[in-house]
Each structure stands twice: as structure tokens, then as C-alpha cells.
Amino acid sequence: MSSLFIISQFNFMTMNVQIQAVHFDADIKLLDHVNRKLEKLQNFNDRIVQVNVFLKLDNVVHSIKDKIAEIRVHIPRHNFFVKSTSKSFEESFDDALGTMIGQLKKNKEKKAA
């Protein structure tokens, strides 16, 4: 049986944010970390409509499972997606967010040229 829960949903100005934990219950500390960091995205593109964050446990047989963070950002006529894996959700999310910021900057520079 598959379980997918929408943990939290927020609106930052015009940016709708949805955070989903897959097969586990995320604690408030992790959700606060994700929400606080996501606010920075508006500095790199003010036309962001939707942000989806997926936090997942890797289905590995090892005793220590890898933590996966996926971020999908929707702006008019563009969709961006990044995925990162590490031993903690915070580290995975921070790495994915850094990559996403790079993609948004590159897209903004491309439009300015």
C-alpha cells in the first residue's frame, strides 16, 4: 500500500508551495527548514507560480536509508526539476535547492540576453 501525504501547503505572495513526505511523517523542524529556505526562491525569479517538494526515503535494503529531496518549480512556460540524495533530508534539500537556484539564475540570464 502506497502512502503519500501532503504535509504542508503555503502561499508566499504569488508562489504556492506544497511539501509532501512519502512513506514517513516529517517533523515540524524539517518543514520549517524547507519553508524558510524556499522563501529565497522569489529572489531569483518573481514569476514562480508553484513549488512542489517531495521528501522520500530510498528503498534500499541497508539499515541506513538514503534521504531524497526533489524540487519541482513551475513558472509560466517553464518547469524545473532537481533531485538530490544524501544521509539527511536537510542536506539533500539544501543541495537540491542550490541546484534549483542555479537553474533559475541561468534561465533569467538567458531571457535577459
N, CA, C and O atoms as a GROMACS GRO file, in nm:
protein
  452
    1MET      N    1   0.084  -0.118   0.000
    1MET     CA    2   0.000   0.000   0.000
    1MET      C    3   0.088   0.124   0.000
    1MET      O    4   0.178   0.137   0.084
    2SER      N    5   0.065   0.212  -0.089
    2SER     CA    6   0.145   0.333  -0.102
    2SER      C    7   0.082   0.445  -0.021
    2SER      O    8  -0.040   0.461  -0.017
    3SER      N    9   0.168   0.523   0.043
    3SER     CA   10   0.116   0.637   0.118
    3SER      C   11   0.186   0.764   0.074
    3SER      O   12   0.309   0.771   0.070
    4LEU      N   13   0.106   0.863   0.041
    4LEU     CA   14   0.157   0.993   0.000
    4LEU      C   15   0.075   1.097   0.073
    4LEU      O   16  -0.047   1.105   0.057
    5PHE      N   17   0.142   1.177   0.154
    5PHE     CA   18   0.072   1.276   0.234
    5PHE      C   19   0.118   1.415   0.198
    5PHE      O   20   0.237   1.440   0.183
    6ILE      N   21   0.024   1.505   0.184
    6ILE     CA   22   0.058   1.646   0.168
    6ILE      C   23   0.076   1.699   0.309
    6ILE      O   24  -0.020   1.712   0.385
    7ILE      N   25   0.201   1.729   0.342
    7ILE     CA   26   0.234   1.771   0.477
    7ILE      C   27   0.194   1.916   0.500
    7ILE      O   28   0.127   1.948   0.598
    8SER      N   29   0.236   2.001   0.409
    8SER     CA   30   0.201   2.141   0.429
    8SER      C   31   0.187   2.211   0.295
    8SER      O   32   0.246   2.171   0.195
    9GLN      N   33   0.108   2.314   0.297
    9GLN     CA   34   0.085   2.391   0.177
    9GLN      C   35   0.079   2.537   0.218
    9GLN      O   36   0.002   2.574   0.307
   10PHE      N   37   0.159   2.621   0.153
   10PHE     CA   38   0.168   2.762   0.187
   10PHE      C   39   0.162   2.846   0.061
   10PHE      O   40   0.190   2.798  -0.048
   11ASN      N   41   0.127   2.971   0.078
   11ASN     CA   42   0.135   3.069  -0.029
   11ASN      C   43   0.231   3.179   0.015
   11ASN      O   44   0.204   3.251   0.111
   12PHE      N   45   0.343   3.191  -0.056
   12PHE     CA   46   0.435   3.301  -0.034
   12PHE      C   47   0.408   3.400  -0.147
   12PHE      O   48   0.449   3.377  -0.261
   13MET      N   49   0.340   3.509  -0.114
   13MET     CA   50   0.300   3.608  -0.214
   13MET      C   51   0.220   3.535  -0.323
   13MET      O   52   0.108   3.491  -0.297
   14THR      N   53   0.276   3.521  -0.443
   14THR     CA   54   0.206   3.452  -0.553
   14THR      C   55   0.255   3.310  -0.572
   14THR      O   56   0.207   3.240  -0.662
   15MET      N   57   0.349   3.265  -0.489
   15MET     CA   58   0.410   3.133  -0.505
   15MET      C   59   0.339   3.032  -0.414
   15MET      O   60   0.341   3.046  -0.291
   16ASN      N   61   0.277   2.932  -0.474
   16ASN     CA   62   0.210   2.826  -0.399
   16ASN      C   63   0.311   2.715  -0.371
   16ASN      O   64   0.374   2.664  -0.464
   17VAL      N   65   0.328   2.678  -0.245
   17VAL     CA   66   0.426   2.577  -0.205
   17VAL      C   67   0.355   2.456  -0.147
   17VAL      O   68   0.268   2.468  -0.061
   18GLN      N   69   0.393   2.339  -0.196
   18GLN     CA   70   0.336   2.214  -0.146
   18GLN      C   71   0.451   2.120  -0.110
   18GLN      O   72   0.537   2.092  -0.192
   19ILE      N   73   0.451   2.072   0.014
   19ILE     CA   74   0.556   1.982   0.062
   19ILE      C   75   0.491   1.847   0.090
   19ILE      O   76   0.390   1.838   0.161
   20GLN      N   77   0.549   1.741   0.034
   20GLN     CA   78   0.493   1.608   0.052
   20GLN      C   79   0.601   1.514   0.106
   20GLN      O   80   0.713   1.510   0.055
   21ALA      N   81   0.565   1.439   0.208
   21ALA     CA   82   0.653   1.336   0.263
   21ALA      C   83   0.597   1.202   0.217
   21ALA      O   84   0.479   1.174   0.236
   22VAL      N   85   0.682   1.120   0.159
   22VAL     CA   86   0.639   0.992   0.104
   22VAL      C   87   0.688   0.879   0.195
   22VAL      O   88   0.808   0.863   0.215
   23HIS      N   89   0.595   0.803   0.250
   23HIS     CA   90   0.622   0.686   0.334
   23HIS      C   91   0.687   0.720   0.469
   23HIS      O   92   0.752   0.634   0.528
   24PHE      N   93   0.670   0.842   0.518
   24PHE     CA   94   0.717   0.877   0.653
   24PHE      C   95   0.648   1.006   0.696
   24PHE      O   96   0.591   1.077   0.614
   25ASP      N   97   0.654   1.034   0.825
   25ASP     CA   98   0.597   1.157   0.880
   25ASP      C   99   0.710   1.256   0.906
   25ASP      O  100   0.800   1.229   0.986
   26ALA      N  101   0.706   1.370   0.838
   26ALA     CA  102   0.809   1.472   0.856
   26ALA      C  103   0.781   1.550   0.984
   26ALA      O  104   0.665   1.580   1.014
   27ASP      N  105   0.887   1.583   1.058
   27ASP     CA  106   0.868   1.661   1.180
   27ASP      C  107   0.864   1.811   1.147
   27ASP      O  108   0.904   1.853   1.039
   28ILE      N  109   0.816   1.888   1.242
   28ILE     CA  110   0.797   2.032   1.222
   28ILE      C  111   0.930   2.104   1.197
   28ILE      O  112   0.933   2.203   1.124
   29LYS      N  113   1.038   2.055   1.256
   29LYS     CA  114   1.170   2.116   1.237
   29LYS      C  115   1.212   2.107   1.090
   29LYS      O  116   1.264   2.204   1.034
   30LEU      N  117   1.190   1.991   1.028
   30LEU     CA  118   1.224   1.973   0.887
   30LEU      C  119   1.136   2.061   0.799
   30LEU      O  120   1.186   2.124   0.705
   31LEU      N  121   1.008   2.068   0.827
   31LEU     CA  122   0.917   2.151   0.749
   31LEU      C  123   0.952   2.299   0.760
   31LEU      O  124   0.947   2.371   0.660
   32ASP      N  125   0.988   2.344   0.879
   32ASP     CA  126   1.030   2.483   0.898
   32ASP      C  127   1.156   2.513   0.817
   32ASP      O  128   1.167   2.618   0.755
   33HIS      N  129   1.251   2.419   0.820
   33HIS     CA  130   1.376   2.434   0.744
   33HIS      C  131   1.344   2.452   0.595
   33HIS      O  132   1.396   2.543   0.530
   34VAL      N  133   1.260   2.365   0.541
   34VAL     CA  134   1.225   2.368   0.399
   34VAL      C  135   1.153   2.499   0.365
   34VAL      O  136   1.189   2.565   0.267
   35ASN      N  137   1.054   2.536   0.444
   35ASN     CA  138   0.978   2.659   0.416
   35ASN      C  139   1.065   2.784   0.422
   35ASN      O  140   1.053   2.874   0.338
   36ARG      N  141   1.152   2.790   0.523
   36ARG     CA  142   1.240   2.906   0.538
   36ARG      C  143   1.331   2.921   0.416
   36ARG      O  144   1.351   3.032   0.366
   37LYS      N  145   1.386   2.810   0.370
   37LYS     CA  146   1.477   2.814   0.255
   37LYS      C  147   1.403   2.844   0.124
   37LYS      O  148   1.457   2.912   0.037
   38LEU      N  149   1.280   2.795   0.111
   38LEU     CA  150   1.205   2.816  -0.013
   38LEU      C  151   1.170   2.963  -0.036
   38LEU      O  152   1.155   3.006  -0.151
   39GLU      N  153   1.158   3.040   0.070
   39GLU     CA  154   1.127   3.182   0.056
   39GLU      C  155   1.232   3.253  -0.030
   39GLU      O  156   1.201   3.353  -0.095
   40LYS      N  157   1.356   3.202  -0.030
   40LYS     CA  158   1.464   3.263  -0.106
   40LYS      C  159   1.445   3.252  -0.256
   40LYS      O  160   1.503   3.330  -0.332
   41LEU      N  161   1.364   3.156  -0.301
   41LEU     CA  162   1.347   3.135  -0.445
   41LEU      C  163   1.291   3.259  -0.515
   41LEU      O  164   1.324   3.285  -0.631
   42GLN      N  165   1.208   3.335  -0.445
   42GLN     CA  166   1.149   3.454  -0.506
   42GLN      C  167   1.253   3.560  -0.541
   42GLN      O  168   1.226   3.648  -0.623
   43ASN      N  169   1.371   3.553  -0.478
   43ASN     CA  170   1.478   3.648  -0.512
   43ASN      C  171   1.536   3.620  -0.651
   43ASN      O  172   1.597   3.709  -0.711
   44PHE      N  173   1.518   3.499  -0.701
   44PHE     CA  174   1.579   3.460  -0.827
   44PHE      C  175   1.481   3.456  -0.942
   44PHE      O  176   1.522   3.458  -1.058
   45ASN      N  177   1.353   3.451  -0.913
   45ASN     CA  178   1.251   3.460  -1.017
   45ASN      C  179   1.120   3.499  -0.949
   45ASN      O  180   1.070   3.426  -0.863
   46ASP      N  181   1.066   3.613  -0.988
   46ASP     CA  182   0.945   3.662  -0.923
   46ASP      C  183   0.817   3.612  -0.991
   46ASP      O  184   0.707   3.653  -0.954
   47ARG      N  185   0.832   3.524  -1.090
   47ARG     CA  186   0.715   3.471  -1.161
   47ARG      C  187   0.685   3.326  -1.125
   47ARG      O  188   0.611   3.258  -1.196
   48ILE      N  189   0.741   3.277  -1.015
   48ILE     CA  190   0.718   3.138  -0.973
   48ILE      C  191   0.572   3.124  -0.931
   48ILE      O  192   0.522   3.198  -0.847
   49VAL      N  193   0.505   3.025  -0.991
   49VAL     CA  194   0.364   3.000  -0.963
   49VAL      C  195   0.349   2.889  -0.860
   49VAL      O  196   0.272   2.903  -0.765
   50GLN      N  197   0.422   2.780  -0.877
   50GLN     CA  198   0.404   2.660  -0.795
   50GLN      C  199   0.540   2.599  -0.763
   50GLN      O  200   0.628   2.592  -0.850
   51VAL      N  201   0.558   2.555  -0.638
   51VAL     CA  202   0.676   2.480  -0.597
   51VAL      C  203   0.628   2.353  -0.528
   51VAL      O  204   0.550   2.359  -0.432
   52ASN      N  205   0.674   2.238  -0.577
   52ASN     CA  206   0.643   2.110  -0.515
   52ASN      C  207   0.772   2.051  -0.461
   52ASN      O  208   0.872   2.042  -0.531
   53VAL      N  209   0.768   2.011  -0.334
   53VAL     CA  210   0.883   1.947  -0.271
   53VAL      C  211   0.839   1.807  -0.229
   53VAL      O  212   0.737   1.790  -0.163
   54PHE      N  213   0.918   1.708  -0.268
   54PHE     CA  214   0.893   1.570  -0.231
   54PHE      C  215   1.010   1.522  -0.147
   54PHE      O  216   1.125   1.529  -0.189
   55LEU      N  217   0.981   1.474  -0.028
   55LEU     CA  218   1.082   1.417   0.061
   55LEU      C  219   1.055   1.268   0.069
   55LEU      O  220   0.946   1.226   0.109
   56LYS      N  221   1.154   1.187   0.032
   56LYS     CA  222   1.133   1.042   0.023
   56LYS      C  223   1.247   0.966   0.089
   56LYS      O  224   1.359   1.015   0.100
   57LEU      N  225   1.215   0.846   0.134
   57LEU     CA  226   1.316   0.752   0.181
   57LEU      C  227   1.348   0.658   0.066
   57LEU      O  228   1.258   0.604   0.002
   58ASP      N  229   1.476   0.640   0.039
   58ASP     CA  230   1.517   0.549  -0.068
   58ASP      C  231   1.487   0.406  -0.024
   58ASP      O  232   1.510   0.370   0.091
   59ASN      N  233   1.437   0.326  -0.113
   59ASN     CA  234   1.401   0.187  -0.082
   59ASN      C  235   1.522   0.095  -0.095
   59ASN      O  236   1.526   0.007  -0.181
   60VAL      N  237   1.620   0.118  -0.011
   60VAL     CA  238   1.742   0.037  -0.011
   60VAL      C  239   1.733  -0.061   0.106
   60VAL      O  240   1.667  -0.034   0.206
   61VAL      N  241   1.800  -0.175   0.091
   61VAL     CA  242   1.794  -0.278   0.192
   61VAL      C  243   1.884  -0.245   0.312
   61VAL      O  244   1.872  -0.307   0.418
   62HIS      N  245   1.974  -0.150   0.296
   62HIS     CA  246   2.068  -0.114   0.403
   62HIS      C  247   1.994  -0.065   0.527
   62HIS      O  248   1.878  -0.023   0.519
   63SER      N  249   2.061  -0.071   0.641
   63SER     CA  250   1.999  -0.025   0.765
   63SER      C  251   1.984   0.128   0.768
   63SER      O  252   1.890   0.179   0.828
   64ILE      N  253   2.074   0.200   0.704
   64ILE     CA  254   2.064   0.346   0.695
   64ILE      C  255   2.015   0.379   0.554
   64ILE      O  256   2.087   0.360   0.456
   65LYS      N  257   1.893   0.428   0.546
   65LYS     CA  258   1.835   0.460   0.415
   65LYS      C  259   1.874   0.600   0.374
   65LYS      O  260   1.882   0.692   0.456
   66ASP      N  261   1.898   0.616   0.245
   66ASP     CA  262   1.927   0.748   0.192
   66ASP      C  263   1.800   0.832   0.189
   66ASP      O  264   1.690   0.781   0.170
   67LYS      N  265   1.818   0.962   0.208
   67LYS     CA  266   1.706   1.056   0.206
   67LYS      C  267   1.708   1.131   0.073
   67LYS      O  268   1.813   1.182   0.032
   68ILE      N  269   1.595   1.138   0.006
   68ILE     CA  270   1.584   1.200  -0.125
   68ILE      C  271   1.498   1.325  -0.114
   68ILE      O  272   1.392   1.324  -0.052
   69ALA      N  273   1.546   1.433  -0.174
   69ALA     CA  274   1.468   1.556  -0.185
   69ALA      C  275   1.453   1.590  -0.332
   69ALA      O  276   1.552   1.595  -0.406
   70GLU      N  277   1.330   1.612  -0.375
   70GLU     CA  278   1.302   1.652  -0.512
   70GLU      C  279   1.228   1.785  -0.507
   70GLU      O  280   1.137   1.804  -0.426
   71ILE      N  281   1.268   1.876  -0.595
   71ILE     CA  282   1.202   2.007  -0.602
   71ILE      C  283   1.160   2.030  -0.747
   71ILE      O  284   1.239   2.017  -0.840
   72ARG      N  285   1.032   2.066  -0.763
   72ARG     CA  286   0.979   2.099  -0.894
   72ARG      C  287   0.926   2.242  -0.887
   72ARG      O  288   0.844   2.274  -0.801
   73VAL      N  289   0.973   2.328  -0.976
   73VAL     CA  290   0.932   2.468  -0.979
   73VAL      C  291   0.865   2.497  -1.113
   73VAL      O  292   0.917   2.464  -1.219
   74HIS      N  293   0.747   2.558  -1.106
   74HIS     CA  294   0.671   2.594  -1.225
   74HIS      C  295   0.666   2.746  -1.238
   74HIS      O  296   0.621   2.816  -1.148
   75ILE      N  297   0.712   2.794  -1.352
   75ILE     CA  298   0.693   2.934  -1.388
   75ILE      C  299   0.626   2.933  -1.525
   75ILE      O  300   0.631   2.831  -1.594
   76PRO      N  301   0.563   3.041  -1.566
   76PRO     CA  302   0.496   3.039  -1.696
   76PRO      C  303   0.591   2.992  -1.809
   76PRO      O  304   0.700   3.046  -1.826
   77ARG      N  305   0.547   2.893  -1.882
   77ARG     CA  306   0.617   2.834  -1.997
   77ARG      C  307   0.742   2.756  -1.960
   77ARG      O  308   0.816   2.715  -2.050
   78HIS      N  309   0.772   2.734  -1.832
   78HIS     CA  310   0.890   2.657  -1.792
   78HIS      C  311   0.862   2.574  -1.667
   78HIS      O  312   0.789   2.616  -1.577
   79ASN      N  313   0.922   2.456  -1.665
   79ASN     CA  314   0.920   2.370  -1.547
   79ASN      C  315   1.064   2.331  -1.517
   79ASN      O  316   1.140   2.296  -1.608
   80PHE      N  317   1.102   2.335  -1.392
   80PHE     CA  318   1.237   2.298  -1.350
   80PHE      C  319   1.226   2.185  -1.248
   80PHE      O  320   1.133   2.181  -1.167
   81PHE      N  321   1.322   2.092  -1.253
   81PHE     CA  322   1.320   1.979  -1.161
   81PHE      C  323   1.462   1.945  -1.119
   81PHE      O  324   1.553   1.940  -1.201
   82VAL      N  325   1.480   1.922  -0.988
   82VAL     CA  326   1.609   1.876  -0.936
   82VAL      C  327   1.584   1.768  -0.832
   82VAL      O  328   1.478   1.762  -0.770
   83LYS      N  329   1.684   1.683  -0.816
   83LYS     CA  330   1.676   1.573  -0.720
   83LYS      C  331   1.812   1.557  -0.656
   83LYS      O  332   1.914   1.565  -0.724
   84SER      N  333   1.813   1.533  -0.524
   84SER     CA  334   1.939   1.513  -0.454
   84SER      C  335   1.919   1.406  -0.347
   84SER      O  336   1.811   1.393  -0.289
   85THR      N  337   2.025   1.329  -0.323
   85THR     CA  338   2.022   1.221  -0.224
   85THR      C  339   2.140   1.234  -0.130
   85THR      O  340   2.253   1.260  -0.174
   86SER      N  341   2.115   1.216  -0.001
   86SER     CA  342   2.223   1.215   0.098
   86SER      C  343   2.174   1.139   0.221
   86SER      O  344   2.070   1.073   0.217
   87LYS      N  345   2.248   1.149   0.329
   87LYS     CA  346   2.212   1.078   0.453
   87LYS      C  347   2.115   1.156   0.541
   87LYS      O  348   2.066   1.102   0.640
   88SER      N  349   2.085   1.284   0.507
   88SER     CA  350   1.987   1.361   0.584
   88SER      C  351   1.898   1.440   0.488
   88SER      O  352   1.942   1.481   0.380
   89PHE      N  353   1.774   1.462   0.529
   89PHE     CA  354   1.682   1.538   0.445
   89PHE      C  355   1.728   1.682   0.429
   89PHE      O  356   1.715   1.739   0.321
   90GLU      N  357   1.780   1.742   0.535
   90GLU     CA  358   1.826   1.881   0.527
   90GLU      C  359   1.938   1.895   0.424
   90GLU      O  360   1.936   1.987   0.343
   91GLU      N  361   2.034   1.805   0.429
   91GLU     CA  362   2.145   1.810   0.334
   91GLU      C  363   2.096   1.787   0.191
   91GLU      O  364   2.137   1.858   0.099
   92SER      N  365   2.009   1.690   0.172
   92SER     CA  366   1.954   1.663   0.038
   92SER      C  367   1.877   1.784  -0.014
   92SER      O  368   1.892   1.823  -0.129
   93PHE      N  369   1.793   1.843   0.072
   93PHE     CA  370   1.713   1.958   0.031
   93PHE      C  371   1.802   2.077  -0.002
   93PHE      O  372   1.782   2.143  -0.104
   94ASP      N  373   1.899   2.106   0.085
   94ASP     CA  374   1.988   2.221   0.061
   94ASP      C  375   2.065   2.206  -0.070
   94ASP      O  376   2.082   2.303  -0.144
   95ASP      N  377   2.112   2.084  -0.098
   95ASP     CA  378   2.183   2.059  -0.223
   95ASP      C  379   2.090   2.078  -0.344
   95ASP      O  380   2.128   2.141  -0.443
   96ALA      N  381   1.970   2.023  -0.335
   96ALA     CA  382   1.873   2.037  -0.444
   96ALA      C  383   1.835   2.184  -0.464
   96ALA      O  384   1.821   2.230  -0.578
   97LEU      N  385   1.817   2.257  -0.355
   97LEU     CA  386   1.781   2.398  -0.365
   97LEU      C  387   1.893   2.478  -0.431
   97LEU      O  388   1.865   2.567  -0.513
   98GLY      N  389   2.018   2.448  -0.398
   98GLY     CA  390   2.131   2.517  -0.461
   98GLY      C  391   2.132   2.493  -0.611
   98GLY      O  392   2.158   2.585  -0.689
   99THR      N  393   2.104   2.371  -0.652
   99THR     CA  394   2.099   2.339  -0.794
   99THR      C  395   1.982   2.411  -0.861
   99THR      O  396   1.994   2.461  -0.973
  100MET      N  397   1.868   2.416  -0.792
  100MET     CA  398   1.750   2.484  -0.847
  100MET      C  399   1.777   2.633  -0.864
  100MET      O  400   1.739   2.691  -0.966
  101ILE      N  401   1.841   2.694  -0.767
  101ILE     CA  402   1.875   2.837  -0.778
  101ILE      C  403   1.965   2.861  -0.898
  101ILE      O  404   1.948   2.959  -0.970
  102GLY      N  405   2.060   2.770  -0.922
  102GLY     CA  406   2.146   2.780  -1.039
  102GLY      C  407   2.066   2.774  -1.168
  102GLY      O  408   2.093   2.850  -1.261
  103GLN      N  409   1.968   2.685  -1.175
  103GLN     CA  410   1.884   2.673  -1.295
  103GLN      C  411   1.801   2.800  -1.316
  103GLN      O  412   1.788   2.849  -1.429
  104LEU      N  413   1.746   2.854  -1.207
  104LEU     CA  414   1.666   2.976  -1.219
  104LEU      C  415   1.750   3.095  -1.262
  104LEU      O  416   1.706   3.177  -1.342
  105LYS      N  417   1.872   3.105  -1.208
  105LYS     CA  418   1.963   3.214  -1.248
  105LYS      C  419   1.998   3.203  -1.396
  105LYS      O  420   1.998   3.302  -1.469
  106LYS      N  421   2.029   3.082  -1.439
  106LYS     CA  422   2.066   3.058  -1.579
  106LYS      C  423   1.950   3.094  -1.671
  106LYS      O  424   1.970   3.155  -1.776
  107ASN      N  425   1.828   3.058  -1.632
  107ASN     CA  426   1.711   3.090  -1.713
  107ASN      C  427   1.689   3.240  -1.720
  107ASN      O  428   1.654   3.292  -1.826
  108LYS      N  429   1.708   3.309  -1.609
  108LYS     CA  430   1.689   3.455  -1.605
  108LYS      C  431   1.794   3.526  -1.692
  108LYS      O  432   1.762   3.621  -1.763
  109GLU      N  433   1.920   3.478  -1.686
  109GLU     CA  434   2.026   3.537  -1.769
  109GLU      C  435   1.998   3.513  -1.916
  109GLU      O  436   2.023   3.601  -1.999
  110LYS      N  437   1.946   3.395  -1.949
  110LYS     CA  438   1.915   3.361  -2.087
  110LYS      C  439   1.806   3.453  -2.142
  110LYS      O  440   1.813   3.496  -2.257
  111LYS      N  441   1.706   3.483  -2.060
  111LYS     CA  442   1.598   3.572  -2.102
  111LYS      C  443   1.646   3.717  -2.116
  111LYS      O  444   1.597   3.791  -2.201
  112ALA      N  445   1.743   3.756  -2.032
  112ALA     CA  446   1.793   3.893  -2.036
  112ALA      C  447   1.881   3.917  -2.159
  112ALA      O  448   1.895   4.031  -2.205
  113ALA      N  449   1.940   3.811  -2.212
  113ALA     CA  450   2.032   3.826  -2.327
  113ALA      C  451   1.958   3.849  -2.457
  113ALA      O  452   2.020   3.863  -2.562
   0.00000   0.00000   0.00000
